[in-house]
Amino acid sequence: MSGWQHRFSIENRRALVTGASRGIGAEICTVFAEAGADIIAVARDPAGLADTAKRVHGFGRDCQVIEADLSTAQGCKAAAQQALDRWGVIDILVNSAGIARTAPALELTAEDWDATMALNLRAPFLMAQALAPAMIDQRWGKIINISSQTGVIALDDHAAYASSKGGLNALTKSLCAEWARFNVQVNAICPTVVMTPMGREIWGPEEKSAPFIAATPLRRFGEPVEIADAALYLASPASELVNGHLLMVEGGFTSV
């Protein structure tokens, strides 16, 4: 393996990915496996997890699946403990599970607010809190939070979602401040709309998507593999000086 290949390799690393049954999470599992990592895939959907495991096994890597509801504190703690019981230490944590309940702020319910915060913000904290001690002990770890450009800029009908992602960005920086001294890097990826099932559901209608695309310098939305490739960089040794960073993967939307 040449020098650059070694710097971008995650060969034999153990990665836990939440939201791994579909969309960005499933794509990250696939890309990580292709780059040499073994995977613990966490999600609620057993059929989706089975499909992800099949894709990972296609690259000759191990894939353990954990069915868990990360919208509850107990679900997070149980999933993390199962992962530690199986592998002892998780080298790379990717917090990808999330929901988007969009509505005008005057119509947003307390239930929608609480559900959004539980999965998009509390779950990443609890997963990191549970898995970081082993990373700290071995003096190596990567935590990657899948955030959103809406954690940086404002969009109509996204009060709960944007607040959860803004909080996730702040959490990313806070954990960096505490754990960087132990060689644990904590970063976030802030994508534009990505053409996952959730992205298509919300942004599929042309009357909604066309103005957004027109406001994006690149003039398109993203694809799951583009977020997975960014996650691979942050998971690899090549990014070890990158810490507490919000990586904007959004076609330039927030730059204009």
N, C-alpha and C positions, 0 to 999 in steps of 0.2 A: 504493500500500500504506500503510495507516494505521500509526501508531506501534506499537500492540500487535501488529499482524500482522507488522511488521518484526522485533520482538523475538523472536517465536516462529517465525520463518521460517528454514529452512536452504536457501533458494533458491541453486542453483548450487554448493552444497558437495559435496565428494566424500567418500563414506562407504564404509568397508570393514566388512562384517558377516560374522563367522564363524558357522558353524552355520546357514547361510542357506538350506538346502534344505527346511526344514520348521520347524514349531513357532514359538517366539518369534523366532528369527532371521529366518525368512521373513516374519513379520508386521512386524518392524522394517524390513525392506527395503521392504515395501509402504507403510507409514506414512511413512517417510522420503521415498520417491519422491513420494507425494502432497503432501508439504511442500516439494518442489522440489529434492531432492538427487539426484545421480547415484550409482550403487551399484556396488561391486565385491562380488559375492556369493561367499563361499568355503565349500566343503563337500566331502564325499566323493561325494555322490550326484548323478550327472549329470542324471538325470531330475528330481529335485527342484530342482536349480539351474535347469534349463530352465523349469520352472513358475514359479519365482520371477522369472526374467528376463522372462517373459511378463507377469506382473503389474506389474512395474516399467515395462516399455515401454508398458503401458496408460495410464500417467500421462505419457507423452511424455518419459520420462527414460532416460538411457543406463544399461545394466546389463552390466557385464563379469563373466564367471564364471571362477572359478579352482577347479579340482578339486585338492584337497590333503588329505593326512592329517596333521592337526595334532597327532596323538598322538606324532609324532616331531619331534625338534628340526629335522631337515633339512626336513621338510614345512612347518614354520612359516617357516623362513628363506626357503625357495623361494617360498612364497606371498606373503610380504611383498615380496620382491625383484621378483616379477612385477607386483605392484600398483604399486610405485614406477617400474618400467620403463614402465608404461602411462600413468601420470598424474603422475609426478614427486613429488607430495605427496598424502597422504591427510589430509583435514581432520578427519574423525571416524572413530574406530575403535570398533567395538562387538564385544567378546569375548563371544559368545553360545554357542559350541560347548561341549558338555559331556555327560558321561555320569553315570548314577547306578547304581552296583552296590551294592545293599543286601543286608545279611546281618547276623546277630548278630555282635558283635565277636569272639566265640570261634570263629566259623566263617569269618570273612573271610580270604581268601587274600592272600598277598603280591602275586600277579599282579593281583588286583582293586585292591589298594591302589595299586600302581605305575601301572596304567592310568588310574585316577581322577586321580591327581596329575599325570600327564603331560598330559592333555587339559584338566582343570579349572583347573590352577594354572600349570604350566610354559608351556603354549601362550599364555595371555594375557600372561605376562611377555615371552616372546620376540617376540610380535607388537608389543607396546608398545615394546620396546627397539629394534626395527627401524624402526618408523614415527615414533617421537617426534622424532628429529633434524630431520626436515623441518618438523614442527610447530613445534619450537623456533626454527628459522631464520626462519619466517614470523611468529613471535610470536602464533600462534593455533592451538589444537587442542583436541579433545574426545576423551577416552578413557572409555568406559562399559563397565564389567564387569558381566555378568549373574551375580550371586551367588545367594544363597538365604537365607531366614530361618534355615535350619539352620546357617548360618555364625555365627549369633548365639545361638540356643537349641539345646537338645539334643533329639534324637528317637531312639527305638529303631531299631536296624538301620542307622544312617546314619554309622557311625564314619569311614569313608573319605570319603564325600561331604561330611559336615559339616566334616571337617578340611580338605578342599580348598577349601571355600567360606570357612571362617574364614581360611585362608591368603590367599585372594583378597581378602578384606576388608582384611587387613593390608597386602597389596601395594598396594591402592588408596591407602591412606593414605601409604605410603612414597613412591610415585611422585608423589603430590600434594606432599609435602614437598620433593621435588627439583625438580619442574617447574612449580609454580605461578608461580614468579618469571618464567617465560617465557610466561605467559598460556596455559598448557596446563592445562585442568581435567581431573581424574581422579576419577570417582565410580563408585559401584556401586549396582545395584538389587538388592534382596533380596526376591524374591517369595515368596508362599505357594505351595502346589501350584497349578500352572497346567494347564489342560485341553489339553495338547499330547498327541501320541501317547505320549511317555515318561511324562507325568503320569497318563494313563489306564491305562497298563500297570501302574504301581506302585500307584496309589490307586483304581483302578476298583472293586474289590470293596467292597460296601457295609459289610461288617463291619470293613473297615479305614478307609474314608473317613468313616463316620458319626461316630465319636468325635472325629476331627480337626475336622470341620465344626462339631460341637457345641461344641468348645473355641475356635472362632473367633468373635469378637463379631459379625462380619458374616454368619455362618452360611452361607458358601459359599466355593468355591475361586475362582481367578482365570481370566481368559480372556487369550489371547495379546495381543489388542489393548490391554489395559490396561497390560501391561508395555511394549508398543511406544510407547504415548502417554507413559509416564514417560520412556522413552529419548529421545523427541522433545524433551521439556522440557530434559533434560540436554544434548542436542546443540545447542540453540538459544542465541542470545545472551541470552535471558531468565534463564539460570541461571549467568551468568558469575561471580557471587560464591559459588556453591555449589562447594565443592572438598573432596575427601577425605571426602565424605559417603556414608553408607550409607542409601539411600532404601528404607524398609520399605514394600513394597506387598503387604500380607498380611492385610488385613481386621481388623487389630487383635490378631492372635494373640500377638505378643510384648509387648503392652501390659498383659496381664492375668496 
